[in-house]
Amino acid sequence: MSYHGNGGHYGGGGGGSSKGRYSRRDRDQHYPPPERPETKLRNSIIKFADDPESDPAREIPRLASHVRDQLPASSAAVAEGLRIGCTEQPYKIPLYAALVAFLSAGSGEEVDDDAETGAQVAVRAVLEDFVKGFQGYVDELKWLQMKLCIQFFAHLVTLHVITPKSLLALLQSLTAVLDEPGVSYYRARCAALCAGEALLRAGGELSALDEVSVTQIIAILRVFAESQVGSIALVSPLVRLYEKNEDAAGHDDETRETVSSLVAALGAMQASSFANTPSALPRPQKYLPPLENKIATPLSLNAFDLPFVLVPPDAMDLEGDDGVGAAVGPSIEDGQPTPAAKLEVPSVYLRVFDDEVTPNDHTPSGYLVRSCVRDTLEIFEVNRKEAARILLDLPRWWNPSTFKRRHQDDDASPLPEGDIMEWNLDCLIIETTLSLSFQLPIAPHVPVYYYALITDLCKLSPSTVGPAVGKSIRKLYRLLEDTGSVDDGALDVEVARRFVEWFAVHMSNFNFNWVWKEWIPDLDLPRCHPRRRFIQRAIELEIRASYFDRIKETLPVEYHDPQAYALPEEAPGPDYEYDDPRHPHFAEAEALTDLIKARSKVDVVLVRAQELCAEAATRMSENDATTILRTVSVQVILHVGSRSFSHFLNAIERYLSLLKFFSKDTEAKAQILDTAAKFWRRNSQMIAIVFDKFMQYQVVDPADVVAWSFRSSATNGDHRVEGSIGIKGWEILKAALDKASGRVAIAKRKVQKVKKEEEDAKAKLKASKVVDDVMEEEVAMQDDTTESPALAAALKAHSTLTRDQKTALVRALDGFVSFLGSAPQSGVVITKDAWQSRNNWEDDPWDSWESWGWFRHFCRAYSSQLKTYMNTLEAVSIGRLDSTPGVDPAAADMVKAIWNSALGGE
C-alpha cells in the first residue's frame, strides 16, 4: 500500500490531517541526489586506500578491475579522479602511478609487440585527459599543481608507462624558464622545484636515456641557487649583523634554503649516477608484485608521450606598483583573505632539531619527506583539522623505518645505517610548521593557521606532539640569543615576535601551563636582552588572552618582583588623569564629560570646548590654552569610551568633529597621539586600536603615526634609547604603513573600475543601432578630449593617497636613518668583536641591536613600496648619511648595505 494517494497521506482521513507530522517530516527531509556513475568512479579513485586497515597491494587490483570495466567511456572521470588525487593528496602519488601501471598491463591480453592492447588504449585515453588538466594548470601558472602532476609523470616513467624522452623534454622546458630575461625569483624558483623534484624520482631513467641533458638541468639549478646567495642573509631567521651576504649560506646546521637543499640532494644522487633511489620514497613497483617482471621489461613502443609544453609568461600584476600585500603578508579585503604573496626573495627555513631527529634535506630522502610535509600544509590550509589528521598518518605512505614508531623514545634504539634514519614524525611536523610560520619576510599563510594547526596536533596526539612542542619552545628560546656560543646568531626580531605570539596563543589553549621556573635565571639579564623582552612580551600577551590575576597565579613569585620587569604592577586599563578633583583642569574635564555622557550633540560640545578654551586663554597664552583643552577633550572622549569597544567607537564617531577641530596641524596631531598613548599606557593593544581608528577617521595621518613610533613616548614605559624602536613601536609603525598602502590600493582599484565602466559604456553606445552620426562624433570627441567627473575625482584621490604613502615611507626611513646613523652604540654592535663579547652588553647596545633588526625587516617587508619611490628616498634619507656630521661610517655603510640588499641597489 502506498503512503501517498490521491486522497492525501496514508491514514490522513482528509481535512487538516494532511498537514500532520508525516507531511512535515517528508517536506523537511532532504534526500541527496543519487551519484552519477562517473562521480562514483571518480570518488572511488580519490578515496582510494583511505581506510587505514586497507592493503594497497590488494586494493589496486580490485579498483583496477572496477575502473577497467568502465573504460574508455569514463576516461574523463578516471583522469579527473587521478588529477584531484595527485594534486590534493600528494602522499598517494606512488599509489596512483601503480594503479595506472596495473591498468596499462591489462589482464593477460596477448598481442603483437608493436600493437596496443585494449588496456593500453584505455590508459592512453585516461592520460590524454589527465594531460589536458595538467595543461590547464600550466596555462594558469598553478605551480603547486604543476609540480605534483609532474611527480606523477615521473613515477609513470619508472613504470615504463610514459616515455623518459618526453618527460626530459618537459623538464628542459621548465629549466628554460630560469634563463628568461628578467625572470622573477618566484617564477624561477617554482620552475626549479618542478624540475628538480621530478629528477629525484625519475633521475635514473632520465640519466640512462641522456646523461648529458640531466647534468645540464642540474647545473642550471645549481647556478640559480648560487645566484641567490647574496639575498639569503637578509631573510635568514638567524642574524649576525657583521656577516657578509655571501657568508650567510655557510651555517647549514641552523638554516636551509629550499632550492639549495634540492640541488644538494640532486648532487648526492648524481654522485652515485642515480643508482640509489631515495630509500624513504615508496616505489610504485612495491604495490605490484604480480607485475614485477613485466614492469621491469624494456620500454614498450606503445608507451605514452607527454606533449611538448611551454610555460606561459606571468600575467601582469595590476597592483605591482603599490606592492600592497606583496611583501607585508596576506591581508583582508572585503572580509576575505587575499592570496598569499609571491615572494621575490629566497625561502630560508629554520632548523630546530638535529639531523638524527628530523630529516636532513640535503639528502634525497630527507628532502622528499620535508617537501611532502610542506605541500600537505599548503594544500590543507583550508581545513587545518584534516591537515593535522593526515600529517600524523604520514608514515602509512612512506617506506617502513622512515619514521620511528609512535610513543618510542628518541634514544630507544640506535639509528640504522644508510639513507633511512627513522626520524621523529612529531618533531618533523612541528619543525616544518614553525619554519613556515617564521618564514621571512612573510609566512605563506596567516600565522594563526600554523598556530591553530599545532594546537589541533597536540589535541590529537598529546603524548607525542606535546613533547615535540616543548622541545621546540626551549630550542627557540635558546636561539633568541645563545650566551653559550660566541659565534651563534640570534633570532631575527620578526621571527622572535612571531615566536612569542605563537607561545602565548599556544599557552592560552592549554591552561597557560608552562615551566616558568626554567627561565628565572634570565631575569638577571639586561632589560633589553632578547630573552627578557620575550618573557615580558609573553606575559603581556597571555594577559590579553585571559586576565591579570589568572596569569599572575601561574607565575613563580620571582616574576612578581617589580624589579624583574616581567609582570605589570597592575592590570591593563585606562589611566584617566582628571579623576582627582584637585587636578587643576578637573573642572574643564568634568564639564565636557557631563555633556558627552548626556549624549549631547557634537555642536553643543564643540561650542562648550571653545568657551573653555577662551576662558583658559585669559589665564595663559592662547597656544597653551588650546594645548590643555586638546588634551582634556581627547582624554574625556577616551574615558567615556573606555567601558567597551562599542562605547569607544560610538564616542569617536559621535564627537569626530571635536577631534578634528583640535587636529589642524602636525604638532596638534602629535599631541593627540601622545595623549591617547598616555591614557592607555598600561595597555599597548588599546594604543594600537585607538591609533588605527584615528587613522581610519582621518583625525591623524599615517605619517603622523610613523613619526610618533620613533619618539620616546612610543616605548609605552619600556626602557629605551631616544629614537630607537622596539616591538611595540614596530607594530604601530607597521599598522600606519599598511594603512597608507591599503588606501593607495583601494584608490587604484577605484580608478581602474571607473575607467572600465566608462570604456564599457562608450563601447555599448558606439555599438547601439540607434546612435546617429552626430552622437558618434560626440562620443569620439569625448574619447580624446574629456575626462568624466567620476574619473577625475578617482584620479585626484589616488594622487593624494599616493603622496600620503610616500610621506609615510620617507618619515619611516628618516626615523631609522637618524637613529642608526647617530646613536652611540649603533656602529659598535654591528662588528664581529662586539657580537662575540655581547655577554658584557647592557641595555643600550641591545636596544641598538634590536633597532637594526627592525630596519632590516622594514626594508625587506616593504621593498616593493620602497622601490616605487627609491630615487626620492635615497636622495632625501640615505643620501644624508654622507653629509650629516657625527654619523658613524660603519653604521652608514651598514644602512646602505641593508638598503641595497633589499632593493637590489648597487
C-alpha positions, 0 to 999 in steps of 0.5 A: 500500500502506498503512503501517498494517494490521491486522497492525501497521506496514508491514514490522513482521513482528509481535512487538516490531517494532511498537514500532520507530522508525516507531511512535515517530516517528508517536506523537511527531509532532504534526500541527496541526489543519487551519484552519477556513475562517473562521480562514483568512479571518480570518488572511488579513485580519490578515496582510494586506500583511505581506510587505514586497515586497507592493503594497497597491494590488494586494493589496486587490483580490485579498483583496477578491475572496477575502473577497467570495466568502465573504460574508455567511456569514463576516461574523463572521470578516471583522469579527473579522479587521478588529477584531484588525487595527485594534486590534493593528496600528494602522499598517494602519488606512488599509489596512483602511478601503480594503479595506472601501471596495473591498468596499462598491463591489462589482464593477460591480453596477448598481442603483437609487440608493436600493437596496443592492447585494449588496456593500453588504449584505455590508459592512453585515453585516461592520460590524454585527459589527465594531460589536458588538466595538467595543461590547464594548470600550466596555462594558469601558472598553478605551480603547486599543481604543476609540480605534483602532476609532474611527480606523477609523470615521473613515477609513470616513467619508472613504470615504463608507462610514459616515455623518459624522452618526453618527460626530459623534454618537459623538464628542459622546458621548465629549466628554460624558464630560469634563463628568461630575461628578467625572470622573477625569483618566484617564477624561477624558483617554482620552475626549479622545484618542478624540475628538480623534484621530478629528477629525484624520482625519475633521475635514473631513467632520465640519466640512462636515456641522456646523461648529458641533458640531466647534468645540464638541468642540474647545473642550471639549478645549481647556478640559480641557487648560487645566484641567490646567495647574496639575498639569503642573509637578509631573510635568514631567521638567524642574524649576525649583523657583521656577516657578509651576504655571501657568508650567510649560506655557510651555517647549514646546521641552523638554516636551509634554503629550499632550492639549495637543499634540492640541488644538494640532494640532486648532487648526492644522487648524481654522485652515485649516477642515480643508482640509489633511489631515495630509500624513504620514497615508496616505489610504485613497483612495491604495490605490484608484485604480480607485475614485477617482471613485466614492469621491469621489461624494456620500454614498450613502443606503445608507451605514452608521450607527454606533449611538448609544453611551454610555460606561459609568461606571468600575467601582469600584476595590476597592483605591482606598483603599490606592492600592497600585500606583496611583501607585508603578508596576506591581508583582508579585503572585503572580509576575505583573505587575499592570496598569499604573496609571491615572494621575490626573495629566497625561502630560508627555513629554520632548523630546530632539531638535529639531523638524527631527529628530523630529516636532513634535506640535503639528502634525497630522502630527507628532502622528499619527506620535508617537501611532502610535509610542506605541500600537505600544509599548503594544500590543507590550509583550508581545513587545518583539522584534516591537515593535522589528521593526515600529517600524523598518518604520514608514515602509512605512505612512506617506506617502513623505518622512515619514521620511528614508531609512535610513543618510542623514545628518541634514544630507544634504539640506535639509528640504522645505517644508510639513507633511512634514519627513522626520524621523529614524525612529531618533531618533523611536523612541528619543525616544518610548521614553525619554519613556515610560520617564521618564514621571512619576510612573510609566512605563506599563510596567516600565522594563526593557521600554523598556530591553530594547526599545532594546537589541533596536533597536540589535541590529537596526539598529546603524548607525542606532539606535546613533547615535540612542542616543548622541545621546540619552545626551549630550542627557540628560546635558546636561539633568541640569543645563545650566551653559550656560543660566541659565534651563534646568531640570534633570532631575527626580531620578526621571527622572535615576535612571531615566536612569542605570539605563537607561545602565548596563543599556544599557552592560552589553549592549554591552561597557560601551563608552562615551566616558568621556573626554567627561565628565572635565571634570565631575569638577571639579564639586561632589560633589553636582552632578547630573552627578557623582552620575550618573557615580558612580551609573553606575559603581556600577551597571555594577559590579553588572552585571559586576565591579570590575576589568572596569569599572575597565579601561574607565575613563580613569585620571582616574576612578581618582583617589580624589579624583574620587569616581567609582570605589570604592577597592575592590570591593563586599563585606562589611566584617566588623569582628571579623576582627582578633583584637585587636578587643576583642569578637573573642572574643564574635564568634568564639564565636557564629560557631563555633556558627552555622557548626556549624549549631547550633540557634537555642536553643543560640545564643540561650542562648550570646548571653545568657551573653555578654551577662551576662558583658559586663554585669559589665564595663559597664552592662547597656544597653551590654552588650546594645548590643555583643552586638546588634551582634556577633550581627547582624554574625556572622549577616551574615558567615556569610551573606555567601558567597551569597544562599542562605547569607544567607537560610538564616542569617536564617531559621535564627537569626530568633529571635536577631534578634528577641530583640535587636529589642524596641524602636525604638532596638534596631531602629535599631541593627540597621539601622545595623549591617547598613548598616555591614557592607555599606557598600561595597555599597548593593544588599546594604543594600537586600536585607538591609533588605527581608528584615528587613522581610519577617521582621518583625525591623524595621518599615517605619517603622523603615526610613523613619526610618533613610533620613533619618539620616546613616548612610543616605548609605552614605559619600556626602557629605551634609547631616544629614537630607537624602536622596539616591538611595540613601536614596530607594530604601530609603525607597521599598522600606519604603513599598511594603512597608507598602502591599503588606501593607495590600493583601494584608490587604484582599484577605484580608478581602474573600475571607473575607467572600465565602466566608462570604456564599457559604456562608450563601447555599448553606445558606439555599438547601439543601432540607434546612435546617429552620426552626430552622437558618434562624433560626440562620443569620439570627441569625448574619447580624446578630449574629456575626462568624466567627473567620476574619473577625475575625482578617482584620479585626484584621490589616488594622487593624494593617497599616493603622496600620503604613502610616500610621506609615510615611507620617507618619515619611516626611513628618516626615523631609522636613518637618524637613529642608526646613523647617530646613536652611540652604540649603533656602529659598535654592535654591528662588528664581529668583536662586539657580537662575540663579547655581547655577554658584557652588553647592557641595555643600550647596545641591545636596544641598538641591536634590536633597532637594526633588526627592525630596519632590516625587516622594514626594508625587506617587508616593504621593498616593493613600496620602497622601490616605487619611490627609491630615487626620492628616498635615497636622495632625501634619507640615505643620501644624508648619511654622507653629509650629516656630521657625527654619523658613524661610517660603519653604521652608514655603510651598514644602512646602505648595505641593508638598503641595497640588499633589499632593493637590489641597489648597487 
